[in-house]
Amino acid sequence: MSQPPPARSVAIETHETGSGRDLVVLVHGVLDRGRSFSRVARRLESECRMLWYDRRGYGATPSPQGPVGVDTHIEDLVNLLDGRRVVLAAHSFGGVIAAGAALRAPELVEALVMYESGLAWVPGWDDTIMGQVLWGHDPEDAGLRLMFRERYRALSRDDLARWRPEASAFVAEERSVRTGVAPYDMADLNVPVVYGYSEDFPMDAIGPYLLRAVGQIELVPVPGAGHNAHRRDPEAFAGLVVRALSRARAARL
C-alpha cells in the first residue's frame, strides 16, 4: 500500500470510556459524529475500553486543509492509535478507513468490524446513485438529500449552510475511492474481519468478493437494523464488536 505525503496534523476530538484490557476504536461514517456510538459503548463498557473520535472535517475536528481523501483519514486513524494494539469497529465509510488502517499498520490492528461499508471499486458494485450525487451540478446538496432523506425537507437555510462544509468532506472522501484505481487490496488484510449487514444492503457484489478476497472473514446478517445499526440497534452492533474481540483474544493464545 503506497504511503501518501504527510498531512497537516489536526487536534482530533476524542472520547474514551469503558474498562478492561482490550481497546476498541470506533470509526464513524459520513455526516456523522463519534458520539453516535455512545449507545453501543454503554453495552460494552464492562467488556473493553473504547475510544471514539470525530473524523477530520466532522463535528469538533477541523480540516485546515479543506476536504481530504481517504488516505488522510487513514493517516489520522493510524496516528490516533499511537502504537497501541486495538480492535477497530467502523460504520459505513468508516470501514473503508479502518480497513486501510489495518493494512497500513497491521502490527497494531488485531481484528476489524465493518458494518455496511461500501467498496466502490469491487467488480459488480452498482454505483449509479452515488455517481449521480458526486458528479452532479451540486454534489454537496445532493449528498445532503441522499443522507438525510425525508429529514432534508425540514432543514432550514441556516441548517443547510451549517451542514454544507461536512457535505464537502463527504464528497471529497467518497470521490477519493472512485478514481479508477482501488485505494488498496482487501486481499492483503491479515486480521479477522467481521462484516455486518442488514437485509437492505446490496451484498450481491460485496459478499462473494469478501469471501474470495479476505482469508479470515465472517459475514453476519443483522435483520431489521438498517444502515445505521449503531444508532438503531446498538445491541446488535455491540454483538459484532464482541465477535471481533473474541477473535482477537483467541489469536493471542
C-alpha positions as a Markdown table, in Angstrom:
| # | Residue | x | y | z |
|---|---|---|---|---|
| 1 | Met | 0.0 | 0.0 | 0.0 |
| 2 | Ser | 1.5 | 3.3 | -1.1 |
| 3 | Gln | 2.2 | 6.0 | 1.5 |
| 4 | Pro | 0.6 | 9.4 | 0.9 |
| 5 | Pro | 2.6 | 12.6 | 1.7 |
| 6 | Pro | 2.2 | 13.7 | 5.3 |
| 7 | Ala | -0.9 | 15.7 | 6.1 |
| 8 | Arg | -1.0 | 18.7 | 8.4 |
| 9 | Ser | -1.9 | 17.3 | 11.8 |
| 10 | Val | -5.1 | 18.4 | 13.5 |
| 11 | Ala | -6.5 | 18.3 | 17.0 |
| 12 | Ile | -8.8 | 15.4 | 16.8 |
| 13 | Glu | -11.8 | 15.4 | 19.2 |
| 14 | Thr | -11.8 | 12.1 | 21.1 |
| 15 | His | -13.7 | 10.4 | 23.9 |
| 16 | Glu | -12.7 | 7.4 | 25.9 |
| 17 | Thr | -14.9 | 5.2 | 28.1 |
| 18 | Gly | -15.2 | 1.6 | 29.4 |
| 19 | Ser | -12.8 | -0.6 | 31.2 |
| 20 | Gly | -10.6 | -3.7 | 30.6 |
| 21 | Arg | -7.5 | -4.7 | 28.8 |
| 22 | Asp | -8.8 | -4.5 | 25.2 |
| 23 | Leu | -9.1 | -1.2 | 23.4 |
| 24 | Val | -11.7 | -0.8 | 20.7 |
| 25 | Val | -11.6 | 2.3 | 18.4 |
| 26 | Leu | -14.9 | 3.2 | 16.8 |
| 27 | Val | -14.8 | 4.9 | 13.4 |
| 28 | His | -17.9 | 6.8 | 12.2 |
| 29 | Gly | -19.2 | 7.2 | 8.6 |
| 30 | Val | -20.1 | 10.3 | 6.6 |
| 31 | Leu | -22.1 | 13.2 | 8.1 |
| 32 | Asp | -21.8 | 11.6 | 11.5 |
| 33 | Arg | -20.0 | 12.0 | 14.8 |
| 34 | Gly | -18.0 | 9.8 | 17.1 |
| 35 | Arg | -20.7 | 10.2 | 19.8 |
| 36 | Ser | -23.1 | 8.3 | 17.6 |
| 37 | Phe | -21.5 | 5.2 | 19.1 |
| 38 | Ser | -22.5 | 6.2 | 22.7 |
| 39 | Arg | -25.3 | 3.6 | 22.9 |
| 40 | Val | -23.1 | 0.9 | 21.6 |
| 41 | Ala | -20.4 | 1.9 | 24.2 |
| 42 | Arg | -22.9 | 1.6 | 27.1 |
| 43 | Arg | -23.4 | -2.0 | 26.2 |
| 44 | Leu | -19.7 | -2.7 | 26.1 |
| 45 | Glu | -18.4 | -0.6 | 29.0 |
| 46 | Ser | -17.5 | -3.6 | 31.2 |
| 47 | Glu | -16.2 | -5.6 | 28.2 |
| 48 | Cys | -13.5 | -3.3 | 26.9 |
| 49 | Arg | -12.1 | 0.2 | 26.8 |
| 50 | Met | -13.4 | 2.3 | 23.9 |
| 51 | Leu | -12.3 | 5.4 | 22.0 |
| 52 | Trp | -14.4 | 7.2 | 19.5 |
| 53 | Tyr | -13.5 | 10.4 | 17.7 |
| 54 | Asp | -14.8 | 13.0 | 15.2 |
| 55 | Arg | -13.0 | 12.4 | 11.9 |
| 56 | Arg | -11.3 | 15.3 | 10.1 |
| 57 | Gly | -13.9 | 17.7 | 8.8 |
| 58 | Tyr | -16.8 | 16.4 | 11.0 |
| 59 | Gly | -18.1 | 17.5 | 14.4 |
| 60 | Ala | -15.4 | 19.2 | 16.6 |
| 61 | Thr | -12.4 | 18.1 | 14.5 |
| 62 | Pro | -11.3 | 20.8 | 11.9 |
| 63 | Ser | -9.9 | 20.3 | 8.5 |
| 64 | Pro | -7.5 | 23.1 | 8.0 |
| 65 | Gln | -6.5 | 21.9 | 4.5 |
| 66 | Gly | -10.1 | 21.7 | 3.4 |
| 67 | Pro | -11.8 | 18.5 | 2.5 |
| 68 | Val | -9.5 | 15.5 | 2.3 |
| 69 | Gly | -9.5 | 12.0 | 0.8 |
| 70 | Val | -9.3 | 8.5 | 2.3 |
| 71 | Asp | -5.5 | 8.5 | 2.6 |
| 72 | Thr | -5.5 | 11.4 | 5.0 |
| 73 | His | -8.3 | 9.8 | 7.1 |
| 74 | Ile | -6.3 | 6.6 | 7.3 |
| 75 | Glu | -3.2 | 8.5 | 8.4 |
| 76 | Asp | -5.3 | 10.3 | 11.1 |
| 77 | Leu | -6.5 | 7.0 | 12.4 |
| 78 | Val | -3.1 | 5.3 | 12.5 |
| 79 | Asn | -1.7 | 8.4 | 14.3 |
| 80 | Leu | -4.6 | 8.2 | 16.8 |
| 81 | Leu | -3.7 | 4.6 | 17.6 |
| 82 | Asp | -0.3 | 5.9 | 18.8 |
| 83 | Gly | 1.3 | 2.5 | 18.8 |
| 84 | Arg | -1.5 | 0.8 | 20.8 |
| 85 | Arg | -2.9 | -2.6 | 19.7 |
| 86 | Val | -6.6 | -2.3 | 19.1 |
| 87 | Val | -9.7 | -3.7 | 17.6 |
| 88 | Leu | -11.3 | -1.3 | 15.0 |
| 89 | Ala | -15.1 | -1.2 | 14.7 |
| 90 | Ala | -16.5 | 1.0 | 12.0 |
| 91 | His | -19.7 | 2.1 | 10.3 |
| 92 | Ser | -20.2 | 2.7 | 6.6 |
| 93 | Phe | -17.4 | 4.7 | 5.1 |
| 94 | Gly | -15.6 | 4.4 | 8.4 |
| 95 | Gly | -15.0 | 0.8 | 7.5 |
| 96 | Val | -13.1 | 1.9 | 4.3 |
| 97 | Ile | -10.8 | 3.9 | 6.6 |
| 98 | Ala | -10.5 | 1.2 | 9.2 |
| 99 | Ala | -9.5 | -1.4 | 6.7 |
| 100 | Gly | -6.9 | 0.9 | 5.2 |
| 101 | Ala | -5.5 | 1.5 | 8.7 |
| 102 | Ala | -5.3 | -2.3 | 9.3 |
| 103 | Leu | -3.3 | -2.6 | 6.1 |
| 104 | Arg | -1.1 | 0.4 | 6.8 |
| 105 | Ala | -0.4 | -0.6 | 10.5 |
| 106 | Pro | -1.0 | -4.4 | 10.6 |
| 107 | Glu | 1.1 | -4.7 | 13.8 |
| 108 | Leu | -1.5 | -2.6 | 15.7 |
| 109 | Val | -4.8 | -4.0 | 14.5 |
| 110 | Glu | -5.9 | -7.3 | 16.0 |
| 111 | Ala | -9.4 | -7.5 | 14.4 |
| 112 | Leu | -11.8 | -5.4 | 12.3 |
| 113 | Val | -15.5 | -4.8 | 12.3 |
| 114 | Met | -17.1 | -3.3 | 9.2 |
| 115 | Tyr | -20.8 | -2.6 | 9.1 |
| 116 | Glu | -22.3 | -2.0 | 5.6 |
| 117 | Ser | -19.1 | -0.5 | 4.3 |
| 118 | Gly | -19.5 | 0.0 | 0.5 |
| 119 | Leu | -16.4 | -0.8 | -1.5 |
| 120 | Ala | -16.9 | 1.2 | -4.7 |
| 121 | Trp | -14.0 | -0.5 | -6.5 |
| 122 | Val | -15.5 | -4.0 | -6.2 |
| 123 | Pro | -16.5 | -5.6 | -9.5 |
| 124 | Gly | -20.3 | -5.6 | -9.9 |
| 125 | Trp | -20.9 | -2.8 | -7.3 |
| 126 | Asp | -23.8 | -0.6 | -8.5 |
| 127 | Asp | -22.5 | 2.9 | -8.1 |
| 128 | Thr | -25.3 | 4.6 | -10.1 |
| 129 | Ile | -26.8 | 6.6 | -7.3 |
| 130 | Met | -23.6 | 7.7 | -5.8 |
| 131 | Gly | -22.2 | 8.6 | -9.2 |
| 132 | Gln | -25.1 | 10.9 | -9.8 |
| 133 | Val | -24.6 | 12.6 | -6.4 |
| 134 | Leu | -20.8 | 13.0 | -6.6 |
| 135 | Trp | -20.6 | 14.4 | -10.2 |
| 136 | Gly | -23.9 | 16.3 | -10.4 |
| 137 | His | -24.3 | 20.1 | -10.6 |
| 138 | Asp | -24.4 | 20.5 | -6.8 |
| 139 | Pro | -22.9 | 17.4 | -5.2 |
| 140 | Glu | -22.9 | 18.8 | -1.6 |
| 141 | Asp | -26.7 | 19.5 | -1.7 |
| 142 | Ala | -27.3 | 16.1 | -3.4 |
| 143 | Gly | -25.3 | 14.4 | -0.7 |
| 144 | Leu | -27.3 | 16.0 | 2.0 |
| 145 | Arg | -30.5 | 15.0 | 0.2 |
| 146 | Leu | -29.3 | 11.4 | -0.1 |
| 147 | Met | -28.1 | 11.1 | 3.5 |
| 148 | Phe | -30.9 | 13.0 | 5.3 |
| 149 | Arg | -33.7 | 11.7 | 3.0 |
| 150 | Glu | -37.1 | 12.8 | 4.4 |
| 151 | Arg | -35.4 | 14.9 | 7.1 |
| 152 | Tyr | -33.9 | 17.1 | 4.4 |
| 153 | Arg | -37.2 | 18.9 | 3.8 |
| 154 | Ala | -37.2 | 20.0 | 7.5 |
| 155 | Leu | -33.8 | 21.7 | 7.3 |
| 156 | Ser | -33.8 | 25.5 | 7.2 |
| 157 | Arg | -31.4 | 27.5 | 5.1 |
| 158 | Asp | -29.2 | 28.1 | 8.1 |
| 159 | Asp | -29.2 | 24.3 | 8.8 |
| 160 | Leu | -28.2 | 23.6 | 5.2 |
| 161 | Ala | -25.4 | 26.2 | 5.5 |
| 162 | Arg | -24.1 | 24.6 | 8.6 |
| 163 | Trp | -24.1 | 21.1 | 7.1 |
| 164 | Arg | -22.5 | 22.2 | 3.8 |
| 165 | Pro | -18.9 | 22.0 | 4.9 |
| 166 | Glu | -19.4 | 18.5 | 6.1 |
| 167 | Ala | -21.2 | 17.6 | 2.9 |
| 168 | Ser | -18.0 | 18.8 | 1.2 |
| 169 | Ala | -16.0 | 16.4 | 3.4 |
| 170 | Phe | -18.4 | 13.6 | 2.4 |
| 171 | Val | -18.0 | 14.4 | -1.3 |
| 172 | Ala | -14.2 | 14.5 | -1.1 |
| 173 | Glu | -13.7 | 11.2 | 0.7 |
| 174 | Glu | -16.2 | 9.4 | -1.5 |
| 175 | Arg | -14.6 | 10.7 | -4.7 |
| 176 | Ser | -11.2 | 9.6 | -3.4 |
| 177 | Val | -12.1 | 5.9 | -3.6 |
| 178 | Arg | -13.6 | 6.3 | -7.1 |
| 179 | Thr | -10.5 | 7.3 | -9.1 |
| 180 | Gly | -10.5 | 4.1 | -11.3 |
| 181 | Val | -7.7 | 2.6 | -9.1 |
| 182 | Ala | -8.6 | 0.8 | -5.9 |
| 183 | Pro | -7.2 | 2.6 | -2.8 |
| 184 | Tyr | -5.9 | -0.8 | -1.6 |
| 185 | Asp | -6.4 | -4.5 | -1.9 |
| 186 | Met | -8.6 | -6.2 | 0.7 |
| 187 | Ala | -6.8 | -9.5 | -0.1 |
| 188 | Asp | -3.8 | -8.1 | 1.8 |
| 189 | Leu | -5.7 | -8.0 | 5.1 |
| 190 | Asn | -4.3 | -10.5 | 7.5 |
| 191 | Val | -6.6 | -9.9 | 10.5 |
| 192 | Pro | -10.0 | -11.4 | 11.4 |
| 193 | Val | -12.8 | -9.3 | 9.8 |
| 194 | Val | -16.4 | -9.3 | 11.0 |
| 195 | Tyr | -18.7 | -7.8 | 8.3 |
| 196 | Gly | -22.2 | -6.9 | 9.4 |
| 197 | Tyr | -25.1 | -6.1 | 7.1 |
| 198 | Ser | -28.9 | -5.7 | 7.1 |
| 199 | Glu | -31.3 | -7.2 | 4.6 |
| 200 | Asp | -31.5 | -3.9 | 2.8 |
| 201 | Phe | -27.8 | -3.7 | 1.9 |
| 202 | Pro | -26.6 | -4.8 | -1.6 |
| 203 | Met | -24.5 | -7.8 | -0.7 |
| 204 | Asp | -24.7 | -9.5 | -4.1 |
| 205 | Ala | -21.3 | -8.0 | -5.2 |
| 206 | Ile | -19.6 | -7.4 | -1.8 |
| 207 | Gly | -20.4 | -10.7 | -0.1 |
| 208 | Pro | -18.8 | -13.0 | -2.7 |
| 209 | Tyr | -15.9 | -10.6 | -3.2 |
| 210 | Leu | -15.1 | -10.6 | 0.6 |
| 211 | Leu | -15.4 | -14.3 | 0.8 |
| 212 | Arg | -12.9 | -14.7 | -2.0 |
| 213 | Ala | -10.5 | -11.9 | -1.0 |
| 214 | Val | -10.3 | -12.0 | 2.8 |
| 215 | Gly | -8.9 | -15.1 | 4.4 |
| 216 | Gln | -10.4 | -14.5 | 7.9 |
| 217 | Ile | -13.9 | -13.1 | 7.1 |
| 218 | Glu | -17.2 | -13.6 | 8.9 |
| 219 | Leu | -20.3 | -12.3 | 7.2 |
| 220 | Val | -23.0 | -11.6 | 9.9 |
| 221 | Pro | -26.6 | -10.6 | 8.9 |
| 222 | Val | -28.3 | -8.2 | 11.3 |
| 223 | Pro | -32.0 | -8.3 | 10.4 |
| 224 | Gly | -34.0 | -5.2 | 10.8 |
| 225 | Ala | -31.1 | -3.0 | 11.8 |
| 226 | Gly | -31.0 | -0.9 | 8.7 |
| 227 | His | -27.9 | 1.1 | 7.6 |
| 228 | Asn | -27.5 | 2.9 | 10.9 |
| 229 | Ala | -27.3 | -0.1 | 13.2 |
| 230 | His | -25.1 | 1.6 | 15.7 |
| 231 | Arg | -28.0 | 4.0 | 16.4 |
| 232 | Arg | -31.0 | 1.9 | 15.6 |
| 233 | Asp | -29.8 | -1.5 | 17.1 |
| 234 | Pro | -26.8 | -0.8 | 19.3 |
| 235 | Glu | -27.2 | -4.2 | 21.0 |
| 236 | Ala | -26.6 | -5.9 | 17.6 |
| 237 | Phe | -23.7 | -3.6 | 16.7 |
| 238 | Ala | -22.1 | -4.3 | 20.1 |
| 239 | Gly | -22.5 | -8.0 | 19.3 |
| 240 | Leu | -20.4 | -7.6 | 16.2 |
| 241 | Val | -17.7 | -6.0 | 18.4 |
| 242 | Val | -17.8 | -8.9 | 20.8 |
| 243 | Arg | -17.3 | -11.3 | 17.9 |
| 244 | Ala | -14.2 | -9.4 | 16.8 |
| 245 | Leu | -12.9 | -9.2 | 20.4 |
| 246 | Ser | -13.3 | -12.9 | 20.8 |
| 247 | Arg | -11.3 | -13.5 | 17.5 |
| 248 | Ala | -8.6 | -11.1 | 18.7 |
| 249 | Arg | -8.3 | -12.8 | 22.1 |
| 250 | Ala | -8.2 | -16.3 | 20.6 |
| 251 | Ala | -5.4 | -15.2 | 18.3 |
| 252 | Arg | -3.3 | -14.2 | 21.3 |
| 253 | Leu | -3.4 | -17.7 | 22.8 |
